Amino acid sequence: EDQVTQSPEALRLQEGESSSLNCSYTVSGLRGLFWYRQDPGKGPEFLFTLYSAGEEKEKERLKATLTKKESFLHITAPKPEDSATYLCAVHNQAGTALIFGKGTTLSVSS
Amino acid sequence: EAGVVQSPRYKIIEKKQPVAFWCNPISGHNTLYWYRQNLGQGPELLIRYENEEAVDDSQLPKDRFSAERLKGVDSTLKIQPAELGDSAVYLCASGRPPSNEQFFGPGTRLTVL
């Protein structure tokens, strides 16, 4: 069964304190792993797509990496405006739908 | 480029009442998705359209939910009658193959009393 598990469920950081969010997945034939950011009361905002093990993508303070079984979202020197829920998703085996994890809620305090 | 538009943003109804949600995708995106997101969970797919054809509706509770996408652009998702367990955020997303990226609207928060 296609499945996505994110950890931790919640993460509290001080401004400037770097950390990583984990996304482990089980799917036959990865067709893409996606990271989204979701602010309260808003829809998910697309961040990254990763397709193959070893691939990395960066955007400002965020860097996403991918292995054969998991992905990490590294946050370097976070700021309070990085506070949000970060969702990870993979395409199902048929490639027709995204399977989402429950998300990691990040809180960054100044 | 305008994003995905959804309305209404909020809806409160009594159980057993009907409700409808509307979505206008990003211009040129022929794939449209409806997701449901319960509190503390990730979105779950309800139905996917390629142009005006529903190509995956396996997760849509067909006894009370229906959807349409006339002319392959706007879409409407309907619930009739609504139940307490239908309280959730209903998200619409669109995409344009061959890209796998999906772009989400702000969602409609439904509360069933």
Interface residues (C-beta under 8 A of the other chain):
Chain A: V4 R31 G32 F34 Y36 G41 K42 G43 P44 E45 F46 T49 L87 A89 H91 G95 T96 A97 L98 F100 G101 K102 G103
Chain B: V4 Y33 G40 Q41 G42 P43 E44 L45 R48 V55 D56 L91 A93 N100 E101 Q102 F103 F104 G105 P106 G107 R109
